[in-house]
Amino acid sequence: MIVIGADHGGYKLKEEIKKYLDEKEIKYEDKGCMSEESVDYPNIAKEVAEDISNKKADIGILICRSGIGMSIVANKFKGVRCAVCYNEQIAKFARMHNNANMMALGADYMSVNDAICIVRQFLAAEFEGGRHEARVNLIAEIEKENMK
């Protein structure tokens, strides 16, 4: 299950990504926003990240103008590893090497086609484990120490 959310700056791109998910019959839940009317991106990022942190969804997709603000909010939640993905390779390695369970996209910096390719790559990639697993485990330990 995928959970997706965007602020007003990412609304149009979110709607295009949803069309792609529908075409591929990939289940998702849309956490907003539902128009281009101005909203506070931290509230949308919080809703999506809570579902990942609470294991109500497996993958989260956030979209704002740059992807940065939403990723910062998402990474405040236990168990969330959100990567700003700006091309297919970054999306692939975010999953393969960092076991990222969320991605953030910057709507102002990519075309719809590029965004869909990035989402497709993120969804297709799988965590490699191996030498990367020890590092992801270190991230989890740091999280445990600092998120009380």
C-alpha positions as CSV (number, residue, x, y, z in Angstrom):
1,M,0.0,0.0,0.0
2,I,1.2,3.4,-0.9
3,V,0.3,6.7,0.8
4,I,0.7,9.9,-1.2
5,G,0.5,13.6,-0.2
6,A,1.3,17.0,-1.7
7,D,1.0,20.6,-0.8
8,H,-0.5,23.1,-3.2
9,G,2.8,23.4,-5.1
10,G,2.9,19.6,-5.7
11,Y,-0.9,19.1,-6.2
12,K,-0.8,18.9,-10.0
13,L,2.1,16.5,-10.1
14,K,0.4,14.4,-7.4
15,E,-2.7,14.1,-9.6
16,E,-0.5,12.9,-12.5
17,I,1.3,10.3,-10.4
18,K,-2.1,9.1,-9.2
19,K,-3.2,8.5,-12.8
20,Y,0.0,6.4,-13.3
21,L,-0.8,4.4,-10.1
22,D,-4.4,3.9,-11.3
23,E,-3.2,2.7,-14.7
24,K,-0.9,0.2,-13.1
25,E,-3.6,-0.8,-10.6
26,I,-1.3,0.1,-7.7
27,K,-3.3,0.8,-4.5
28,Y,-2.8,4.1,-2.7
29,E,-4.4,6.5,-0.3
30,D,-4.3,10.2,-1.0
31,K,-3.7,12.3,2.1
32,G,-4.2,15.6,0.4
33,C,-4.1,18.3,-0.5
34,M,-7.1,18.3,-2.8
35,S,-6.6,21.6,-4.7
36,E,-4.0,24.3,-5.5
37,E,-5.3,26.3,-2.5
38,S,-2.4,27.1,-0.2
39,V,-1.8,24.6,2.7
40,D,1.0,24.1,5.2
41,Y,3.2,21.3,3.8
42,P,4.2,20.0,7.3
43,N,0.7,18.9,8.0
44,I,0.5,16.8,4.8
45,A,3.9,15.3,5.4
46,K,3.0,14.5,8.9
47,E,-0.1,12.5,7.8
48,V,1.8,10.5,5.3
49,A,4.8,9.9,7.6
50,E,2.5,8.7,10.4
51,D,1.1,6.0,8.2
52,I,4.6,4.8,7.3
53,S,5.8,5.0,10.9
54,N,2.7,3.1,12.2
55,K,3.1,0.6,9.4
56,K,-0.3,1.4,7.9
57,A,1.4,1.7,4.5
58,D,4.7,0.4,3.0
59,I,5.7,3.3,0.8
60,G,5.2,7.0,1.0
61,I,5.3,9.6,-1.7
62,L,5.5,13.3,-0.9
63,I,5.4,16.2,-3.4
64,C,6.1,19.9,-2.8
65,R,7.9,22.5,-4.8
66,S,11.4,21.3,-3.9
67,G,10.8,18.0,-1.9
68,I,13.1,19.3,0.8
69,G,10.6,20.6,3.4
70,M,8.4,17.6,3.2
71,S,11.4,15.2,3.6
72,I,12.6,17.1,6.6
73,V,9.2,16.6,8.3
74,A,8.9,13.0,7.3
75,N,12.4,12.1,8.7
76,K,11.2,13.3,12.2
77,F,9.1,10.1,12.5
78,K,10.5,6.8,13.9
79,G,11.1,4.2,11.2
80,V,10.8,6.7,8.3
81,R,13.7,7.0,5.8
82,C,12.6,9.6,3.3
83,A,14.9,10.5,0.4
84,V,14.6,13.5,-1.9
85,C,14.6,11.9,-5.3
86,Y,15.4,14.0,-8.3
87,N,16.3,11.3,-10.9
88,E,15.8,7.6,-11.5
89,Q,19.3,6.6,-10.2
90,I,18.8,8.4,-6.9
91,A,15.4,6.8,-6.4
92,K,16.9,3.3,-7.2
93,F,19.8,3.7,-4.8
94,A,17.7,5.3,-2.1
95,R,15.8,2.0,-2.0
96,M,18.7,-0.4,-2.7
97,H,21.3,1.1,-0.3
98,N,19.3,3.0,2.2
99,N,16.1,1.0,2.4
100,A,14.1,4.3,2.0
101,N,10.4,3.8,2.6
102,M,9.4,7.3,1.5
103,M,10.4,9.6,-1.3
104,A,10.0,13.3,-1.8
105,L,9.7,15.0,-5.1
106,G,10.2,18.6,-6.1
107,A,7.5,19.5,-8.6
108,D,9.3,22.7,-9.7
109,Y,12.3,20.7,-10.8
110,M,11.0,17.8,-12.9
111,S,8.5,17.1,-15.7
112,V,5.5,14.8,-15.2
113,N,7.3,12.2,-17.3
114,D,10.4,12.4,-15.2
115,A,8.5,12.2,-12.0
116,I,6.6,9.1,-13.1
117,C,9.9,7.4,-14.2
118,I,11.4,8.3,-10.7
119,V,8.3,6.8,-9.0
120,R,8.4,3.7,-11.1
121,Q,12.1,3.2,-10.3
122,F,11.6,3.7,-6.6
123,L,8.7,1.2,-6.5
124,A,10.6,-1.4,-8.5
125,A,13.9,-1.3,-6.5
126,E,14.4,-3.5,-3.5
127,F,16.7,-3.2,-0.6
128,E,20.0,-5.1,-1.3
129,G,20.8,-5.8,2.3
130,G,24.4,-7.1,2.7
131,R,26.9,-4.4,3.5
132,H,24.0,-1.8,3.4
133,E,22.0,-3.6,6.1
134,A,24.6,-2.9,8.8
135,R,24.5,0.8,7.9
136,V,20.7,0.9,7.9
137,N,20.8,-0.8,11.3
138,L,23.2,1.9,12.5
139,I,20.6,4.5,11.4
140,A,18.0,2.7,13.4
141,E,20.2,2.7,16.5
142,I,20.8,6.4,16.1
143,E,17.1,6.9,15.8
144,K,16.4,4.9,18.9
145,E,19.0,6.9,20.9
146,N,17.6,10.3,19.7
147,M,13.9,9.8,19.3
148,K,12.6,9.1,22.7
